[in-house]
């Protein structure tokens, strides 16, 4: 078992420093977890552009709450993913209004540079949108457990601490979510299998 050095402090130490106003320590937390939070937001929205906005808002919330929250386990990631889910949920309340506004704005021509990368991002979004069509039919508590433990790789124990429930309850929610999804996808051939959605860190 390795121990954290002075040059590589754990999340608890970095959070403690950030709570005291250490911006550099908070920046280290951002560098350490930004990719995971970004991909988590993408899987909740099926939009890379939205994920970028939610990533920034997640860490803005974290900065604002730095002096009122204490990290109780070694990683801040489970808590950050919970904040990200709340940020996404709050944003959805105004999605319809924003979409109506966007429909009035002319679509800009795509930038020709990096055409292959753009095509890959569009394909990722289409596949993720198909999955979300099924996932959004699940109960909220099952969606949260699935996104945290299956998509973002958070341990059942850490998820239990963040969600405030027993580890066995987390496992049960994930199991029920997988079962329900299997049935939903079986009746919707156009929906890609959950396991197929494996996006790279962006």
Buried (B, 14 or more C-beta within 10 A) or exposed (E): EEEEEEEEBBBBBBBBBBBEEBEEBBEBBBEBBBEBBBBBBBBBBBBBEBBBBBBBBBBEBBBEEBEEBEBEBEBBBBBBBBBBBBBBEEBEEEEEEEEEEEEEEEEEEEEEEEEEEEEEBEEBBEBBBBBBBBBEEBEEBBBBBBBBBBBBEBBBEBBBBBBEBEBEBBBBBBEBBBEBBEEBBEEEEEBBEBEEBEBEEE
